[in-house]
């Protein structure tokens, strides 16, 4: 499914609106980003200061995966139940991976 995008352009402002996106035929989010991106942002903000990360549009939840890796608490919101199911599966997989991983050092 493709999103319908319309752009209104005037001399002073430009606005863009898009219809709600749903899972693509490949079964993934239409605009995913790698877990490394939120991981870098969290580290930049400061791990010692970061007690909780809030993701109001979690999608397939790469931010939660970064938080799991960094051992930072996380709250995420998603209205699309299909993304929630993908996120739950990914989080369980990563939790098992990090629980079973040997500590470095």
Buried (B, 14 or more C-beta within 10 A) or exposed (E): EEEEEEEEEEEEEEEEEEEEBEBEEEEEBEEEEEBEEBBEEBEEEEEEEBEEBEBEEBBBBBBBBBBBBBEBEBEBEBEBEEBBEBBEEBBEEBEEEEEEEEEEE
